[in-house]
Amino acid sequence: MLDFNTIELNVEYRYCEIKNMNPVAGKRLTYKRMRPNPLFEECLEKLHEEARLNNTNYLPIIKEAMSSLSKYPLPLKSGADCAILKGFNKSLCGLLDKYVLEAVSKNCLSHNTTTTDEVIDLENYPSSVSKDFTSKPRSTHEIIDVETCNKSIIHHKDNIDNSPRSSCSEILPKKGIYKPKFKSGAFAILMGLLELYKQNIENNVSKEEIIQVAQKYCEESFKVAKTVRYSAWSSMARLINKGFVIKSRRKNIQYALTEKGVSMAYNLWNEYETKSSTNQFMFQKPKEDVDIRNVSTSDNFINSAEMDPLEKINAGPEEVLTNHPVIYLPANCYDIVLLIDKNEKNGNEDSFHNYPDLKYELRSLKVGDFTWIARNRVSNEELVLPYIIERKRMDDLGASIKDGRFHEQKFRLRKCGLKHVFYLVESYDKNKHVGLPLPSLMQALANTRIQDGFKIYYTDSLIKSNRFLAMMTKRLQVEYMNKSLCGASCDPKDGMLMTFNYFNKSSVKTKVLSVTEMFIKMLLQLKGMSVEKALAITSIYKTPKSLLTAFKNCDTKQGALLLAPLKYGDLNRNVGPTVSKTVFQLFTSY
């Protein structure tokens, strides 16, 4: 923005220099206003004083706006123009316009009669207050030009200081009544205290009694591992500060609801009775017959059309050709059960307490963290469904990449016999301290999705991870409804499933490996070697001996490029000369 006053002064000064032949040629005169926007500064000063007295959270914002306005050298025509400066939001700009309007109208009333509905035409506003003021009816929503107004009002600071303070306080929003979020820790504590309040006359209860009753009202856990900073019980401090709960210090610390807390708890209870929980939405049948297949869900959840479920098997057990006894599960005679690895407990007593209708069990899984089985309701025979999930928190993902567990786990997941492999990636501490740079972790997950063909699902917390698993269980229940299953203690083929015992035994880490499997694990230790490249090499050279024989029949140049033209993966890419040369140098003395 050009300041024409500065340009005019510079031109006039140059003309005087040429006329008087002043020897100080080339020196520039700079004109700078001491207070380019006095009205806006006055308004911000009043706002700052009110914010300081009320000790509001908006004090830093107003300080920032005052600092940026004081550094701006040019006059601003309206509050909307202040939006280009740092610290000015929409409400603050609107307040500046209103403040200037009231200040100008008050000065005009002493010289010319105007009504409160009229707005001064500030474009024709004189530079001196002694001249007559002109008024023109306008809409109060129009932008006010205060460039000329600033010049005249600066000499009447006393009049401006007497302007109403109520207009300046509009930038500070009124404090609303604190209301705990549904299913939050504070909500659960109030519900638990209310339930105990109805039973206990003394109304003083301990922390353990509150947690025992309140856990069912909360999605988060009250008891977490020592390494976790936050739990649902952390909300008790806020309830005490807000005056809903009183803390009494006796031999044992006890808590009780205040009158304000009882009133709030009853209001929350009335809302709680009308809302349906996530468990009721997923696992309990609605009153009206609704086809869950037609219910639209967000893109984050698994689409049942993408699952490629097993087709219905109409053949009886006697028609399936296998050397192992066949297990046959008729339609609607089995339950879908979620299996959770015992190591995934995370210090919580029950991480699925919000889903009482979810059927799950804790077992020792040799590979993966979660999987599903179909269990016969009469004979308890179990078949593993072709879905498995490996859960990774971001810090654990970085650690597994460092120590090599990441590639080893992916190899075992590919060999476990289950078709659909998911990686459930959970955020940790805003992903700041995860062991490796965040772009490196995202690149590793992208390679897992593209090269290994695994599905990646991201969650923000353990609560959302559990919600995903519950929803996945419900989807599988719907998908396998009215479908018969059969399987045996063997590798899955031709639509057959495998038993849980066979799945766990075949996936154990310490099982006896064949020569080819050991050769693959050996190749995976090389830099640049992926599972697909190792499989492509071992498909031609089953053992290290066969590869050594091939190297001996070649000279140095041919041996270094022997593996380069081998194709791997769905895109049939070449293994490449770099990996081929690395393998050649490993198995030869060159």
C-alpha positions as CSV (number, residue, x, y, z in Angstrom):
1,M,0.0,0.0,0.0
2,L,1.5,3.4,-1.1
3,D,1.3,6.4,1.3
4,F,0.6,9.3,-1.0
5,N,1.3,11.8,1.8
6,T,4.9,10.5,2.0
7,I,5.3,10.7,-1.8
8,E,4.0,14.3,-1.8
9,L,6.4,15.4,0.9
10,N,9.4,13.7,-0.8
11,V,8.6,15.4,-4.2
12,E,8.2,18.8,-2.5
13,Y,11.5,18.4,-0.6
14,R,13.3,17.5,-3.8
15,Y,11.9,20.6,-5.6
16,C,13.2,22.8,-2.8
17,E,16.6,21.2,-3.0
18,I,16.9,21.9,-6.7
19,K,15.7,25.5,-6.4
20,N,18.0,26.4,-3.5
21,M,20.9,24.4,-4.8
22,N,21.2,22.6,-1.4
23,P,24.5,20.7,-1.3
24,V,22.8,17.8,0.6
25,A,21.6,16.2,-2.6
26,G,20.2,12.6,-2.5
27,K,19.2,12.7,1.1
28,R,15.7,11.3,1.6
29,L,13.1,12.7,4.0
30,T,10.9,10.0,5.6
31,Y,7.5,11.0,7.1
32,K,6.1,8.5,9.7
33,R,3.0,8.9,11.7
34,M,3.4,8.5,15.4
35,R,-0.1,6.8,15.8
36,P,-1.5,5.9,12.4
37,N,-4.6,4.2,14.0
38,P,-5.4,5.8,17.3
39,L,-9.0,4.6,17.5
40,F,-8.1,1.0,17.0
41,E,-5.3,1.3,19.6
42,E,-7.7,2.8,22.1
43,C,-10.1,-0.1,21.6
44,L,-7.4,-2.7,22.0
45,E,-6.2,-1.0,25.2
46,K,-9.7,-1.2,26.7
47,L,-9.9,-4.9,25.6
48,H,-6.5,-5.6,27.2
49,E,-7.5,-4.0,30.5
50,E,-10.8,-6.0,30.6
51,A,-9.0,-9.2,29.8
52,R,-6.4,-8.5,32.4
53,L,-9.0,-7.8,35.1
54,N,-11.0,-10.9,34.2
55,N,-7.9,-13.1,33.8
56,T,-9.3,-14.6,30.6
57,N,-7.5,-16.8,28.1
58,Y,-7.7,-14.2,25.4
59,L,-5.1,-11.9,27.0
60,P,-2.2,-13.3,24.8
61,I,-4.3,-12.8,21.6
62,I,-5.0,-9.2,22.4
63,K,-1.4,-8.5,23.2
64,E,-0.4,-10.0,19.9
65,A,-2.9,-7.8,18.1
66,M,-1.7,-4.7,19.9
67,S,1.9,-5.5,19.0
68,S,1.2,-6.0,15.3
69,L,-0.9,-2.9,15.1
70,S,1.7,-0.7,16.7
71,K,4.3,-1.9,14.1
72,Y,2.1,-1.2,11.1
73,P,3.1,2.3,9.8
74,L,0.0,3.0,7.6
75,P,-3.5,4.0,8.5
76,L,-6.2,1.4,8.1
77,K,-9.6,2.3,6.7
78,S,-11.8,-0.2,8.6
79,G,-11.7,-3.1,11.0
80,A,-11.8,-5.5,8.1
81,D,-8.5,-4.2,6.9
82,C,-6.9,-5.2,10.2
83,A,-7.4,-8.8,9.2
84,I,-4.1,-8.7,7.3
85,L,-2.3,-8.2,10.7
86,K,-1.4,-11.0,13.0
87,G,-3.7,-11.6,15.9
88,F,-6.9,-10.1,14.4
89,N,-9.8,-12.6,14.0
90,K,-13.3,-11.9,12.5
91,S,-14.9,-11.0,15.8
92,L,-12.1,-8.6,16.8
93,C,-12.3,-6.8,13.4
94,G,-16.1,-6.4,13.7
95,L,-15.7,-5.0,17.2
96,L,-13.3,-2.4,16.0
97,D,-15.8,-1.2,13.4
98,K,-18.5,-1.0,16.0
99,Y,-16.3,0.8,18.5
100,V,-15.3,3.5,15.9
101,L,-19.0,3.9,14.9
102,E,-20.0,4.7,18.5
103,A,-17.1,7.0,19.0
104,V,-17.7,9.0,15.9
105,S,-21.5,9.2,16.5
106,K,-20.9,10.5,20.0
107,N,-18.7,13.3,18.7
108,C,-21.1,14.2,16.0
109,L,-24.1,14.6,18.4
110,S,-22.4,17.6,20.0
111,H,-22.4,19.5,16.7
112,N,-25.3,18.2,14.7
113,T,-28.4,16.2,15.7
114,T,-28.5,12.6,14.5
115,T,-30.5,9.6,15.5
116,T,-29.0,6.4,16.8
117,D,-29.9,4.6,13.6
118,E,-27.9,7.0,11.4
119,V,-24.3,6.4,10.6
120,I,-21.8,9.1,9.8
121,D,-20.4,9.3,6.2
122,L,-16.7,9.1,7.2
123,E,-15.5,9.6,3.7
124,N,-16.7,13.3,3.9
125,Y,-15.7,13.5,7.6
126,P,-13.7,16.8,8.1
127,S,-10.2,16.9,9.4
128,S,-11.2,19.4,12.1
129,V,-13.9,18.9,14.7
130,S,-14.8,22.6,14.6
131,K,-16.4,22.2,11.1
132,D,-19.9,21.0,10.5
133,F,-20.6,17.3,10.4
134,T,-22.7,15.8,7.7
135,S,-24.8,12.7,8.3
136,K,-26.2,10.2,5.9
137,P,-28.4,7.2,6.8
138,R,-26.6,3.9,6.0
139,S,-26.7,0.3,7.0
140,T,-24.9,-0.5,10.2
141,H,-23.3,-3.5,8.4
142,E,-21.3,-1.3,6.0
143,I,-17.5,-0.9,6.5
144,I,-16.5,2.3,8.2
145,D,-13.7,4.4,6.7
146,V,-11.7,5.7,9.7
147,E,-8.7,7.1,7.9
148,T,-9.9,10.7,8.2
149,C,-11.7,10.0,11.4
150,N,-8.5,9.1,13.2
151,K,-7.0,12.6,12.5
152,S,-9.9,14.4,14.2
153,I,-10.7,12.0,17.1
154,I,-7.0,11.9,18.2
155,H,-7.5,15.3,19.8
156,H,-10.6,14.2,21.7
157,K,-9.2,11.2,23.7
158,D,-11.1,12.2,26.8
159,N,-14.4,11.9,25.0
160,I,-13.5,8.4,23.6
161,D,-12.4,7.1,27.0
162,N,-16.0,7.7,28.2
163,S,-17.4,5.4,25.5
164,P,-19.4,2.3,26.8
165,R,-17.2,-0.6,27.9
166,S,-19.8,-3.2,27.1
167,S,-19.0,-3.0,23.4
168,C,-15.4,-3.9,24.0
169,S,-16.2,-6.9,26.1
170,E,-18.0,-8.6,23.2
171,I,-14.7,-10.0,22.0
172,L,-14.5,-12.1,25.1
173,P,-17.1,-14.8,24.9
174,K,-19.2,-15.6,27.9
175,K,-18.1,-18.6,29.8
176,G,-20.4,-21.5,29.4
177,I,-21.4,-24.1,31.9
178,Y,-18.9,-27.0,31.9
179,K,-20.6,-30.2,30.8
180,P,-18.7,-33.5,30.6
181,K,-18.6,-35.3,27.3
182,F,-20.6,-38.4,26.9
183,K,-18.7,-41.6,27.8
184,S,-15.7,-39.5,29.0
185,G,-13.9,-40.0,32.3
186,A,-15.7,-37.1,34.0
187,F,-19.0,-38.3,32.8
188,A,-18.3,-41.8,34.2
189,I,-17.2,-40.4,37.5
190,L,-20.4,-38.4,37.9
191,M,-22.5,-41.3,36.9
192,G,-20.7,-43.6,39.4
193,L,-21.0,-41.1,42.2
194,L,-24.7,-40.6,41.5
195,E,-25.3,-44.4,41.6
196,L,-23.4,-44.6,44.9
197,Y,-25.2,-41.5,46.1
198,K,-28.6,-43.2,45.7
199,Q,-27.3,-46.2,47.7
200,N,-25.1,-44.6,50.4
201,I,-26.4,-42.1,52.9
202,E,-23.0,-40.8,53.9
203,N,-22.2,-39.9,50.3
204,N,-18.4,-40.3,50.9
205,V,-16.8,-43.1,48.9
206,S,-13.2,-44.1,48.1
207,K,-11.5,-44.1,44.7
208,E,-11.7,-47.9,44.4
209,E,-15.5,-47.8,44.9
210,I,-16.0,-45.1,42.3
211,I,-13.9,-47.0,39.7
212,Q,-15.7,-50.2,40.3
213,V,-19.0,-48.6,39.5
214,A,-18.0,-46.0,37.0
215,Q,-16.1,-48.1,34.5
216,K,-19.2,-49.3,32.7
217,Y,-20.1,-45.7,31.8
218,C,-16.7,-44.9,30.2
219,E,-14.9,-45.8,27.0
220,E,-11.5,-45.3,28.5
221,S,-10.0,-47.4,31.2
222,F,-9.5,-46.2,34.8
223,K,-6.6,-48.6,35.4
224,V,-3.8,-48.4,32.9
225,A,-0.1,-49.3,32.9
226,K,2.3,-47.1,34.9
227,T,4.0,-45.9,31.7
228,V,0.7,-44.3,30.5
229,R,0.3,-40.7,31.6
230,Y,-3.5,-40.3,31.3
231,S,-6.4,-42.4,32.5
232,A,-10.1,-41.8,32.9
233,W,-9.4,-41.0,36.6
234,S,-7.4,-37.9,35.6
235,S,-10.8,-36.1,35.0
236,M,-11.4,-36.1,38.8
237,A,-9.2,-33.0,39.2
238,R,-11.3,-31.0,36.8
239,L,-14.5,-32.0,38.5
240,I,-13.1,-30.8,41.9
241,N,-12.0,-27.5,40.4
242,K,-15.5,-27.0,38.8
243,G,-17.2,-27.6,42.2
244,F,-19.0,-30.8,41.2
245,V,-17.1,-33.0,43.6
246,I,-15.6,-32.4,47.0
247,K,-12.5,-34.1,48.3
248,S,-12.2,-34.9,52.0
249,R,-8.9,-35.8,53.6
250,R,-9.3,-38.3,56.3
251,K,-7.3,-41.5,56.9
252,N,-8.3,-42.5,53.4
253,I,-9.2,-39.9,50.8
254,Q,-12.9,-39.9,50.0
255,Y,-15.0,-38.1,47.5
256,A,-18.6,-36.9,47.4
257,L,-20.9,-35.0,45.1
258,T,-21.8,-31.4,45.9
259,E,-25.3,-30.0,45.3
260,K,-24.1,-28.6,42.0
261,G,-22.6,-32.0,41.1
262,V,-25.9,-33.9,42.0
263,S,-27.8,-31.6,39.7
264,M,-25.4,-32.0,36.8
265,A,-25.3,-35.8,37.4
266,Y,-29.1,-36.1,37.2
267,N,-29.1,-34.1,33.9
268,L,-26.4,-36.3,32.4
269,W,-28.3,-39.4,33.6
270,N,-31.5,-38.3,31.8
271,E,-29.5,-37.9,28.6
272,Y,-27.7,-41.2,29.1
273,E,-31.0,-43.1,29.2
274,T,-32.0,-41.8,25.8
275,K,-28.7,-42.5,24.0
276,S,-27.7,-45.9,22.7
277,S,-24.2,-47.2,23.2
278,T,-21.9,-48.4,20.5
279,N,-22.4,-52.0,21.8
280,Q,-26.2,-51.7,21.4
281,F,-25.8,-50.2,17.9
282,M,-23.5,-53.1,16.7
283,F,-24.6,-56.2,18.5
284,Q,-28.2,-55.8,19.7
285,K,-31.1,-56.2,17.2
286,P,-33.1,-53.1,16.5
287,K,-36.8,-53.0,17.1
288,E,-37.4,-52.5,13.4
289,D,-36.1,-55.0,10.9
290,V,-33.1,-53.3,9.3
291,D,-30.7,-54.9,6.8
292,I,-27.3,-54.1,8.2
293,R,-25.8,-54.7,4.7
294,N,-27.5,-51.5,3.5
295,V,-26.3,-49.4,6.4
296,S,-23.7,-46.9,5.1
297,T,-20.5,-46.6,7.1
298,S,-17.5,-44.4,6.8
299,D,-14.6,-45.2,4.6
300,N,-12.5,-46.1,7.6
301,F,-14.4,-49.3,8.3
302,I,-14.0,-52.4,6.2
303,N,-16.4,-52.8,3.3
304,S,-18.0,-56.2,3.3
305,A,-17.7,-56.3,-0.5
306,E,-13.9,-56.0,-0.3
307,M,-13.6,-59.0,2.1
308,D,-13.8,-61.7,-0.6
309,P,-15.5,-64.1,1.8
310,L,-15.6,-67.8,1.4
311,E,-18.3,-69.0,-0.9
312,K,-21.0,-71.1,0.5
313,I,-19.9,-74.7,0.7
314,N,-22.7,-77.1,0.0
315,A,-20.7,-80.2,-0.2
316,G,-20.8,-82.5,2.8
317,P,-17.7,-83.7,4.6
318,E,-17.7,-87.0,2.7
319,E,-17.3,-85.1,-0.6
320,V,-14.1,-83.3,0.3
321,L,-10.9,-85.1,-0.7
322,T,-8.4,-84.9,2.1
323,N,-6.2,-87.2,4.2
324,H,-7.3,-85.4,7.5
325,P,-10.6,-85.7,9.3
326,V,-12.9,-82.9,8.0
327,I,-14.8,-80.6,10.4
328,Y,-18.1,-79.5,9.1
329,L,-19.9,-76.4,10.6
330,P,-23.6,-76.1,9.4
331,A,-25.0,-72.7,8.7
332,N,-26.2,-70.7,11.8
333,C,-24.8,-73.3,14.1
334,Y,-21.5,-71.6,15.1
335,D,-20.4,-68.4,16.7
336,I,-17.8,-65.9,15.4
337,V,-15.3,-65.3,18.3
338,L,-12.5,-62.7,18.3
339,L,-9.2,-64.2,19.6
340,I,-6.8,-61.8,21.3
341,D,-3.1,-62.5,22.0
342,K,-2.3,-62.5,25.7
343,N,0.5,-60.0,25.1
344,E,-2.0,-57.4,23.9
345,K,-3.6,-56.8,27.2
346,N,-1.7,-53.5,27.7
347,G,-2.1,-53.5,31.5
348,N,-5.9,-53.0,31.3
349,E,-8.1,-55.4,33.1
350,D,-10.7,-55.5,30.3
351,S,-10.1,-53.2,27.2
352,F,-13.4,-54.4,25.7
353,H,-15.7,-53.6,28.7
354,N,-17.8,-51.3,26.5
355,Y,-18.8,-54.3,24.3
356,P,-20.4,-56.8,26.7
357,D,-22.1,-58.6,23.7
358,L,-18.8,-59.0,21.9
359,K,-17.5,-62.6,22.1
360,Y,-13.8,-62.7,22.5
361,E,-11.1,-64.8,24.3
362,L,-7.5,-64.3,25.3
363,R,-5.2,-66.9,23.9
364,S,-1.5,-67.3,23.0
365,L,-1.2,-66.6,19.3
366,K,2.1,-67.6,17.7
367,V,1.6,-65.1,14.9
368,G,-0.4,-61.9,14.8
369,D,-2.3,-60.2,17.6
370,F,-5.9,-60.7,16.6
371,T,-7.8,-63.3,14.6
372,W,-11.2,-64.9,14.4
373,I,-12.6,-68.4,14.7
374,A,-15.9,-70.1,14.0
375,R,-16.8,-72.3,16.9
376,N,-19.5,-75.0,16.8
377,R,-22.1,-74.3,19.6
378,V,-22.5,-78.0,20.4
379,S,-19.2,-79.8,19.7
380,N,-16.9,-76.7,20.3
381,E,-15.0,-77.5,17.1
382,E,-13.1,-74.5,15.8
383,L,-12.0,-73.3,12.4
384,V,-9.9,-70.2,11.8
385,L,-11.4,-67.5,9.5
386,P,-8.9,-66.1,6.8
387,Y,-8.4,-62.8,8.6
388,I,-5.5,-61.8,10.9
389,I,-4.4,-58.5,12.3
390,E,-1.0,-57.3,13.5
391,R,-1.3,-54.3,15.8
392,K,1.6,-51.8,15.8
393,R,1.9,-48.7,17.9
394,M,4.1,-46.1,16.1
395,D,6.9,-46.3,18.6
396,D,6.8,-50.2,18.5
397,L,6.9,-49.9,14.7
398,G,10.1,-47.9,14.8
399,A,11.7,-50.3,17.2
400,S,10.7,-53.3,15.2
401,I,12.3,-51.8,12.0
402,K,15.5,-51.1,13.9
403,D,16.0,-54.6,15.3
404,G,14.7,-56.5,12.2
405,R,11.5,-57.9,13.7
406,F,9.4,-56.0,11.2
407,H,10.5,-58.0,8.1
408,E,10.6,-61.2,10.1
409,Q,7.0,-60.7,11.2
410,K,5.8,-59.8,7.7
411,F,7.4,-63.0,6.4
412,R,5.6,-65.1,9.0
413,L,2.3,-63.4,8.3
414,R,2.6,-64.2,4.6
415,K,3.3,-67.9,5.5
416,C,0.6,-68.3,8.2
417,G,-2.0,-69.5,5.6
418,L,-4.5,-66.7,6.2
419,K,-5.4,-64.7,3.1
420,H,-6.4,-61.3,4.5
421,V,-3.6,-59.7,6.6
422,F,-4.2,-56.3,8.3
423,Y,-1.8,-53.9,10.0
424,L,-3.5,-51.9,12.7
425,V,-1.3,-48.9,13.2
426,E,-2.0,-46.8,16.3
427,S,-0.7,-43.3,17.0
428,Y,1.5,-42.6,20.0
429,D,2.1,-39.3,21.7
430,K,1.3,-37.3,18.6
431,N,4.0,-39.4,16.8
432,K,6.8,-37.2,18.1
433,H,9.1,-39.7,19.8
434,V,8.7,-42.9,17.8
435,G,12.4,-43.9,17.3
436,L,12.6,-43.1,13.6
437,P,11.6,-40.1,11.5
438,L,7.9,-40.1,10.7
439,P,8.4,-40.1,6.9
440,S,10.5,-43.2,7.2
441,L,7.7,-45.0,9.1
442,M,5.1,-43.9,6.6
443,Q,7.3,-45.1,3.8
444,A,7.7,-48.5,5.5
445,L,3.9,-48.8,5.8
446,A,3.4,-47.8,2.2
447,N,5.9,-50.5,1.1
448,T,3.9,-53.0,3.2
449,R,0.7,-52.0,1.5
450,I,2.0,-52.1,-2.0
451,Q,4.7,-54.7,-2.1
452,D,3.4,-57.2,0.5
453,G,-0.3,-56.6,-0.3
454,F,-1.3,-56.1,3.3
455,K,-4.2,-53.8,4.3
456,I,-3.2,-50.8,6.5
457,Y,-5.7,-49.3,9.0
458,Y,-4.8,-46.2,11.1
459,T,-6.3,-45.3,14.5
460,D,-5.7,-42.5,16.9
461,S,-6.0,-44.3,20.2
462,L,-6.5,-47.7,21.8
463,I,-10.2,-46.9,22.2
464,K,-10.6,-46.6,18.4
465,S,-8.6,-49.7,17.8
466,N,-11.0,-51.7,20.0
467,R,-13.9,-50.1,18.2
468,F,-12.5,-51.2,14.9
469,L,-12.0,-54.8,16.1
470,A,-15.6,-54.8,17.5
471,M,-17.0,-53.5,14.2
472,M,-14.9,-56.0,12.3
473,T,-16.3,-58.8,14.4
474,K,-19.8,-57.7,13.6
475,R,-19.1,-57.5,9.9
476,L,-17.8,-61.1,9.9
477,Q,-20.9,-62.2,11.8
478,V,-23.0,-60.7,9.1
479,E,-20.8,-62.0,6.2
480,Y,-20.8,-65.6,7.4
481,M,-24.5,-65.6,8.2
482,N,-26.4,-68.5,6.5
483,K,-23.1,-70.0,5.3
484,S,-21.7,-73.5,6.0
485,L,-18.0,-74.0,6.7
486,C,-15.6,-76.9,6.5
487,G,-12.0,-77.4,7.3
488,A,-9.3,-79.8,8.5
489,S,-5.9,-79.9,10.2
490,C,-4.0,-78.9,7.0
491,D,-3.1,-75.9,4.9
492,P,-6.2,-74.1,3.6
493,K,-7.1,-74.9,-0.1
494,D,-10.1,-75.1,-2.3
495,G,-12.3,-73.0,0.1
496,M,-11.4,-75.1,3.2
497,L,-10.3,-73.6,6.5
498,M,-7.8,-74.9,9.0
499,T,-8.3,-75.7,12.7
500,F,-6.9,-73.4,15.4
501,N,-4.6,-76.0,16.8
502,Y,-3.0,-76.6,13.3
503,F,-2.8,-72.8,12.7
504,N,-0.9,-72.2,16.0
505,K,1.4,-75.1,15.6
506,S,2.3,-74.2,12.0
507,S,3.0,-70.6,12.9
508,V,5.3,-71.2,15.9
509,K,8.7,-69.4,15.7
510,T,10.8,-72.4,16.8
511,K,9.3,-75.0,14.4
512,V,11.7,-77.1,12.3
513,L,12.3,-75.2,9.0
514,S,13.0,-76.7,5.6
515,V,16.2,-76.0,3.8
516,T,14.3,-73.6,1.4
517,E,12.6,-71.7,4.3
518,M,16.0,-71.3,6.1
519,F,17.5,-70.1,2.8
520,I,14.8,-67.5,2.5
521,K,15.4,-66.2,6.0
522,M,19.1,-66.1,5.2
523,L,18.6,-64.0,2.1
524,L,16.3,-61.6,4.0
525,Q,19.2,-60.4,6.1
526,L,20.8,-58.8,3.1
527,K,20.3,-55.1,2.4
528,G,17.8,-54.4,-0.4
529,M,16.3,-57.9,-0.2
530,S,12.5,-58.2,0.1
531,V,10.3,-61.2,0.6
532,E,9.2,-61.2,-3.0
533,K,12.8,-61.1,-4.3
534,A,13.8,-64.0,-1.9
535,L,10.9,-66.1,-3.1
536,A,11.8,-65.4,-6.7
537,I,15.4,-66.6,-6.1
538,T,14.4,-69.7,-4.1
539,S,11.8,-70.6,-6.8
540,I,14.7,-71.3,-9.2
541,Y,17.5,-72.2,-6.7
542,K,15.8,-74.2,-3.9
543,T,18.9,-74.6,-1.8
544,P,22.2,-72.7,-1.3
545,K,24.1,-75.6,-2.9
546,S,22.2,-75.3,-6.2
547,L,23.0,-71.5,-6.2
548,L,26.7,-72.2,-5.5
549,T,26.8,-74.7,-8.3
550,A,25.3,-72.1,-10.7
551,F,27.9,-69.5,-9.6
552,K,30.8,-71.9,-10.2
553,N,29.7,-72.5,-13.8
554,C,29.9,-68.7,-14.5
555,D,32.7,-66.2,-14.6
556,T,32.9,-63.2,-12.4
557,K,30.9,-60.9,-14.6
558,Q,28.2,-63.4,-15.5
559,G,27.9,-64.6,-11.8
560,A,27.4,-61.0,-10.6
561,L,24.4,-60.6,-13.0
562,L,23.0,-64.1,-12.7
563,L,20.0,-63.2,-10.5
564,A,19.4,-59.8,-12.1
565,P,16.8,-60.9,-14.7
566,L,14.7,-62.9,-12.3
567,K,11.1,-61.6,-12.1
568,Y,9.3,-61.1,-8.8
569,G,6.0,-59.7,-7.5
570,D,2.7,-59.0,-9.4
571,L,4.4,-56.4,-11.6
572,N,7.1,-58.9,-12.8
573,R,9.9,-56.6,-12.0
574,N,13.6,-57.6,-12.2
575,V,15.5,-58.5,-9.1
576,G,18.2,-56.1,-10.3
577,P,22.0,-56.0,-10.6
578,T,22.6,-54.6,-7.1
579,V,20.9,-57.4,-5.2
580,S,22.3,-60.0,-7.6
581,K,25.9,-58.7,-7.0
582,T,25.3,-58.7,-3.2
583,V,24.2,-62.3,-3.2
584,F,27.1,-63.3,-5.5
585,Q,29.6,-61.6,-3.2
586,L,28.1,-63.4,-0.2
587,F,28.4,-67.0,-1.6
588,T,31.7,-66.5,-3.4
589,S,35.2,-65.4,-2.6
590,Y,35.3,-62.6,-5.2
